[in-house]
């Protein structure tokens, strides 16, 4: 037999190989069809009450617009949505899921990151006329508006320049305080002090010139958008479909 014949026989699949390939293909096709059928039936089978929470400002801007479509996908599911910034509510209020912002410390809860955002030090042009900020140390001489649930002197709030050099924030004077990011934003806009705010909350104010980003050559650590839910071996279908839905929407 010529070399060419050997090559042809090696290239062309044998009838047995074709049969095995066909069987494998049919099996995979059947599994895909079954998975699709399960997903179609899942929407009508997911029932019960889904209890979840998020912060007010982030929820109104990013979570609420997603709910109409989710409700249409799972018409038998009831929702109970509360605004809360605490981590304790997941246990005390028996929530199925909490959407939380920031770099959270270790927890007994399961955590899934779905996105991130930047945080800026901001103030009004009027305030900076009285408290000019030329360098990091000047931040200690200006009144601050802080979030009552966060510790701005935490080691995670470190300024970093483009060279990767890190500089800790100075000891700041917290003159005003609130547990609401929206209230802090309004207090900053009223020129009461300087604050650290999420970019998604103050970008419009910065672009319009109502607020100025202080020390723009430095960056604070990016913050996570996270889903928290009970650390159990079995996750209810109502929680699983909501997690999958949020993961899909925030990855777009």
C-alpha positions as CSV (number, residue, x, y, z in Angstrom):
1,X,0.0,0.0,0.0
2,X,1.3,3.4,-1.0
3,X,2.2,6.2,1.5
4,X,-0.7,8.2,0.0
5,X,-3.2,5.4,0.8
6,X,-2.0,5.4,4.4
7,X,-2.4,9.1,4.7
8,X,-5.9,8.9,3.2
9,X,-6.9,6.1,5.6
10,X,-5.5,8.1,8.6
11,X,-7.4,11.3,7.6
12,X,-10.8,9.7,6.8
13,X,-12.7,8.6,9.9
14,X,-13.7,5.0,10.2
15,X,-17.4,4.0,10.3
16,X,-17.0,3.2,14.0
17,X,-15.6,6.7,14.7
18,X,-18.4,8.3,12.8
19,X,-20.9,6.3,14.9
20,X,-19.3,7.3,18.2
21,X,-19.2,10.9,17.1
22,X,-22.9,10.8,16.1
23,X,-23.9,9.2,19.4
24,X,-21.9,11.8,21.4
25,X,-23.4,14.6,19.3
26,X,-27.0,13.3,19.9
27,X,-26.3,13.0,23.6
28,X,-25.0,16.6,23.9
29,X,-27.9,17.9,21.8
30,X,-30.4,16.1,24.1
31,X,-28.7,17.5,27.2
32,X,-28.9,21.0,25.7
33,X,-32.6,20.6,25.0
34,X,-33.3,19.3,28.5
35,X,-31.4,22.2,30.0
36,X,-33.3,24.6,27.9
37,X,-36.6,23.0,28.9
38,X,-35.6,23.1,32.6
39,X,-34.8,26.8,32.3
40,X,-38.2,27.4,30.6
41,X,-40.1,25.6,33.3
42,X,-38.0,27.3,36.1
43,X,-39.8,30.6,35.7
44,X,-43.2,29.1,36.4
45,X,-41.9,26.9,39.2
46,X,-40.1,29.6,41.3
47,X,-42.5,30.7,44.0
48,X,-42.5,32.2,47.5
49,X,-41.4,35.4,49.0
50,X,-37.9,36.8,48.2
51,X,-36.7,39.2,50.8
52,X,-33.7,41.4,49.9
53,X,-32.2,44.8,50.7
54,X,-29.7,47.4,49.4
55,X,-28.7,50.9,50.3
56,X,-31.3,53.5,49.3
57,X,-29.3,55.6,46.8
58,X,-27.7,52.7,44.9
59,X,-31.0,50.7,45.0
60,X,-33.0,53.5,43.5
61,X,-30.5,54.1,40.8
62,X,-29.4,50.6,39.8
63,X,-31.6,47.9,41.4
64,X,-35.2,49.2,41.0
65,X,-34.9,49.7,37.2
66,X,-34.1,45.9,36.9
67,X,-37.1,44.7,38.9
68,X,-39.9,45.0,36.3
69,X,-38.1,42.6,33.9
70,X,-37.3,40.2,36.7
71,X,-40.9,40.2,37.9
72,X,-42.1,39.4,34.4
73,X,-39.6,36.5,34.2
74,X,-40.8,35.0,37.5
75,X,-44.5,36.0,37.8
76,X,-45.2,33.7,40.8
77,X,-42.5,35.2,42.9
78,X,-43.3,37.8,45.5
79,X,-40.7,40.5,46.4
80,X,-40.0,42.3,49.7
81,X,-37.4,45.0,49.1
82,X,-36.1,47.1,52.0
83,X,-33.4,49.8,52.1
84,X,-30.7,49.2,54.7
85,X,-27.0,49.6,55.0
86,X,-26.3,47.3,57.9
87,X,-25.0,43.7,57.5
88,X,-26.9,42.5,60.6
89,X,-30.3,42.8,58.8
90,X,-29.6,39.7,56.7
91,X,-29.9,37.6,59.9
92,X,-32.2,39.6,62.1
93,X,-34.7,40.4,59.3
94,X,-34.3,36.9,57.8
95,X,-33.4,38.3,54.4
96,X,-32.5,36.0,51.5
97,X,-30.1,38.4,49.9
98,X,-28.4,41.8,50.6
99,X,-26.7,44.0,48.0
100,X,-23.8,45.9,49.7
101,X,-21.2,48.4,48.7
102,X,-17.6,48.7,49.8
103,X,-14.8,46.4,50.6
104,X,-16.4,44.3,53.3
105,X,-14.4,42.4,55.9
106,X,-14.6,38.7,56.3
107,X,-18.0,37.4,57.1
108,X,-19.8,34.1,57.8
109,X,-22.0,34.9,54.9
110,X,-21.3,34.0,51.3
111,X,-20.1,36.9,49.2
112,X,-20.2,37.3,45.4
113,X,-18.7,40.4,43.7
114,X,-20.7,41.7,40.8
115,X,-19.0,45.0,40.1
116,X,-16.9,47.8,41.4
117,X,-16.7,51.6,41.5
118,X,-14.4,54.5,42.4
119,X,-14.6,56.8,45.3
120,X,-13.6,60.5,45.3
121,X,-12.8,63.2,47.8
122,X,-15.1,66.1,46.8
123,X,-16.0,69.6,47.9
124,X,-17.6,72.7,46.5
125,X,-15.6,75.6,44.9
126,X,-17.1,77.9,47.6
127,X,-15.7,75.8,50.4
128,X,-12.3,75.6,48.8
129,X,-12.1,79.4,48.8
130,X,-11.9,79.2,52.6
131,X,-10.1,75.9,52.9
132,X,-7.7,75.6,49.9
133,X,-6.4,72.1,49.4
134,X,-2.9,71.9,47.8
135,X,-1.7,68.7,49.3
136,X,-2.7,65.7,51.4
137,X,-1.9,67.4,54.7
138,X,-4.4,70.2,53.9
139,X,-7.2,67.6,54.3
140,X,-6.7,67.7,58.1
141,X,-7.5,71.5,58.2
142,X,-10.9,71.2,56.6
143,X,-14.3,70.1,58.1
144,X,-15.3,66.7,57.0
145,X,-18.7,65.0,56.4
146,X,-18.4,61.3,57.1
147,X,-20.6,58.2,56.9
148,X,-21.6,56.9,60.3
149,X,-21.3,53.3,59.3
150,X,-17.8,53.6,57.8
151,X,-14.4,54.2,59.4
152,X,-12.6,56.7,57.1
153,X,-9.4,56.2,59.2
154,X,-9.4,52.6,58.2
155,X,-6.2,51.4,56.6
156,X,-8.0,50.6,53.3
157,X,-8.5,54.4,52.7
158,X,-5.0,55.0,51.4
159,X,-4.2,57.5,48.6
160,X,-2.1,56.1,45.7
161,X,-0.5,58.0,42.9
162,X,0.2,56.9,39.3
163,X,3.6,55.6,40.4
164,X,2.0,53.3,43.0
165,X,3.2,55.2,46.0
166,X,0.8,55.1,48.9
167,X,0.0,57.9,51.3
168,X,-2.4,57.5,54.3
169,X,-5.1,60.0,54.9
170,X,-4.3,62.4,57.7
171,X,-6.3,62.4,60.9
172,X,-9.5,64.2,59.8
173,X,-12.0,66.3,61.8
174,X,-15.5,64.8,61.3
175,X,-17.8,67.7,62.0
176,X,-20.9,66.3,60.3
177,X,-22.1,62.7,60.0
178,X,-24.9,60.8,58.4
179,X,-25.7,57.2,57.5
180,X,-27.1,58.2,54.1
181,X,-24.9,58.8,51.1
182,X,-27.5,61.1,49.6
183,X,-27.6,63.2,52.7
184,X,-23.8,63.4,52.7
185,X,-24.0,64.5,49.0
186,X,-26.4,67.3,49.8
187,X,-24.3,68.4,52.8
188,X,-21.3,68.6,50.6
189,X,-23.2,70.6,48.0
190,X,-24.2,73.0,50.8
191,X,-20.5,73.7,51.3
192,X,-20.6,72.3,54.9
193,X,-17.4,70.2,54.4
194,X,-15.5,67.7,52.3
195,X,-16.5,64.1,51.9
196,X,-15.6,60.8,50.3
197,X,-18.4,59.9,47.9
198,X,-18.9,57.1,45.2
199,X,-18.3,58.2,41.7
200,X,-21.7,57.1,40.5
201,X,-23.3,59.5,43.0
202,X,-21.3,62.6,42.3
203,X,-20.1,62.4,38.7
204,X,-22.9,64.6,37.5
205,X,-22.0,67.2,40.1
206,X,-18.4,67.1,39.1
207,X,-19.1,67.4,35.4
208,X,-21.5,70.4,36.1
209,X,-18.9,72.1,38.3
210,X,-21.0,72.0,41.4
211,X,-18.3,69.8,43.0
212,X,-14.6,69.5,42.6
213,X,-12.6,66.3,42.9
214,X,-9.8,67.0,45.3
215,X,-6.2,65.8,44.6
216,X,-7.2,64.1,41.3
217,X,-3.6,62.9,40.9
218,X,-4.3,60.4,43.7
219,X,-6.7,57.5,43.8
220,X,-8.5,55.8,46.7
221,X,-9.0,52.0,46.5
222,X,-11.9,50.9,44.2
223,X,-14.9,49.6,46.1
224,X,-16.9,46.4,45.4
225,X,-20.5,45.8,44.7
226,X,-21.3,42.6,46.4
227,X,-24.2,40.1,47.0
228,X,-24.4,38.6,50.5
229,X,-26.5,35.6,51.3
230,X,-26.6,32.8,53.9
231,X,-23.8,30.3,53.8
232,X,-25.9,27.2,53.4
233,X,-25.4,24.0,51.4
234,X,-28.6,24.4,49.5
235,X,-29.6,27.7,48.0
236,X,-33.4,28.3,47.4
237,X,-34.4,28.6,43.8
238,X,-35.8,32.1,44.4
239,X,-32.4,33.3,45.7
240,X,-30.4,31.5,43.0
241,X,-32.4,33.0,40.1
242,X,-32.1,36.5,41.5
243,X,-28.4,36.2,42.0
244,X,-28.0,34.9,38.4
245,X,-30.1,37.8,37.1
246,X,-28.1,40.4,38.9
247,X,-24.8,38.9,37.8
248,X,-26.0,38.9,34.2
249,X,-27.2,42.5,34.3
250,X,-24.1,43.9,36.1
251,X,-21.8,42.2,33.7
252,X,-23.3,43.9,30.6
